[in-house]
Amino acid sequence: MPVGTQGTVKAVPQDTLESLGAQIILGNTYHLYLRPGHEIIRRMGGLHRFISWPRALLTDSGGFQVFSLSALRKVTDEGVQFRSHLDGSSHFFTPEHSVEVQIALGADIIMSFDECTEYPATRARAEESLRYTMAWARRSLAHFRDHREDVPWFDPKVCRTQCCFGIVQGGMYADLRRECAERLVEMDFDGYAIGGLSVGEPRELTLEMIAAVLPLLPKDKPRYVMGVGYPDEIEQYARMGVDMMDCVLPTRAARHALLFTSEGRLNIKNKQYAEDQNPPDPACDCPVCRRYSRAYLRHLVQAGEPLAATLNSIHNLAYYLGIMRRVRKSLEQKPVPAATDH
Amino acid sequence: MPVGTQGTVKAVPQDTLESLGAQIILGNTYHLYLRPGHEIIRRMGGLHRFISWPRALLTDSGGFQVFSLSALRKVTDEGVQFRSHLDGSSHFFTPEHSVEVQIALGADIIMSFDECTEYPATRARAEESLRYTMAWARRSLAHFRDHREDVPWFDPKVCRTQCCFGIVQGGMYADLRRECAERLVEMDFDGYAIGGLSVGEPRELTLEMIAAVLPLLPKDKPRYVMGVGYPDEIEQYARMGVDMMDCVLPTRAARHALLFTSEGRLNIKNKQYAEDQNPPDPACDCPVCRRYSRAYLRHLVQAGEPLAATLNSIHNLAYYLGIMRRVRKSLEQKPVPAATDH
């Protein structure tokens, strides 16, 4: 899922995302709550209509951005007090408020409010954090069930509404992760995410946590690993049975001139590409690789041209979406081994 | 003609320009000479191929940017010594060198090297400047005629090559302008431009200079007014018989959140648009007006999102190209009065 933090996948127009085959994009609750504000988006008919994106949308709970971006964060049983990274203004997020904001935004999938455990964290700290996350998951779901008909696009005739996913936390302690997963599954969410990964831990640990949790999550509901990863990671996790992933990496790397290709990573700023007439990735048939040379992309970066971010992002997103398309195809074709039953 | 200063119309992908109906775009010789360098572009097969733009291209002579951007400019009969605005490095442009660079870039239309007269300028200064421009026009054309087969895409079988236009200068003195026009026409360029306008003078003076020069330029060759203008200006000049115009205004204004619409100028940053669900211009059928609301464009600008520049530029270019399409159509349909014989 390409990430559209502020209601736009940075530098890429919506019609381009559609033609690349993006089926769902993310919006960040924390950012959209601060600017333009969820009440404005509610009055505009919800995020789909506001940003003109008719396909699926997912909003996160705001928990991760509060954790990573805001200042003077103070966590209590009730919720999180924090200051905006934009203007220092003070805000208080509770599970109920996070869900209320997400209902106003009206994405197809919303996330329960969680506390992202930092890395490294002691076991005691991970246990405390997990206690918040589990209590908040229960309150998020209760509030969602009571207010799901408040979504801006609710139509009483069809009764279609949003889905709410729970988020498994537990730091890097497999038993805490498993406990969290079991409790969340008892609550019967519409889908399950594994959060609090890719926060600085070695990759083997990420993999270990995913492997510990995945078998406990229902196979007939979406299983989502949040905030990952590099191309080989997302392929690996998808083959393990992960259904959804999101990451800013393809677009953020693109804005820093880093391209992901079938030949490996390519820093298109490098002088060696100044006269390279090859497409960024000779094996790629995205609109950028079909039309432009490495030499031209390198020039755009060197000249500080905004088109650099756009073209690099389009290629990287095409590359990521292409990986997922290939994995889906190969999973459809071959019998799935029991260990990664999907 | 949308302006693609550094080999890109800022923030707008080439396929979008094509779908908007842009038939020709500009490249700036001064910028491309400094970065990536004309020799690189020559080795890449010319600018069309380097930037992947199969339609027509025009490069200016570099004279205007040397005049407006570079430091420590020193003009002699031989040419202009100047320092790069990028790194302060010293460069010397002669008419022969400007043409050589433009042949390397390989645009369909190149411009003779001129000296842009500042505004205001005394008659003596305008006369001196004009003397340079006329001598340089002759040298530009001679060098072009001797070296036109050096263009990177030259094909001896078809002998198709570039066109070279002369530039009328003369400050705000109609008689100097007329004298210049007559001399250039004697030299038999492939087309004629009126330069040195929109340099700070009142609009009536711009109009007066165009009206003075236009009747002296052959009607069967392109007549090009450089660096104009606002939407009503380009319509007015086109109806007077001007065939070509270029301006950074639609794209530069777009990057500053200024939209040109059938209802006038619209500063999309303004708070009044925060919840405005109307398209930027209700009378426009460009891809931006068909898909996005004022509220969304306002949000993108407020949030500092790169998509703001892209969408605003697409709309403004569509608006400008739409004006020209309408003028063309009405000129085709009605008998043209003698005074603006076209």
Interface residues (C-beta under 8 A of the other chain):
Chain A: Q6 G7 T8 K10 A11 V12 P13 Q14 D15 H31 R35 P36 I40 R43 M44 F50 I51 S52 A274 E275 Q277 P287 R291 Y292 S293 A295 Y296 H299 L300 Q302 A303 E305 P306 L307 A309 T310 L311
Chain B: Q6 G7 T8 K10 A11 V12 P13 Q14 D15 H31 R35 P36 I40 R43 M44 F50 I51 S52 A274 E275 Q277 P287 R291 Y292 S293 A295 Y296 H299 L300 Q302 A303 E305 P306 L307 A309 T310 L311
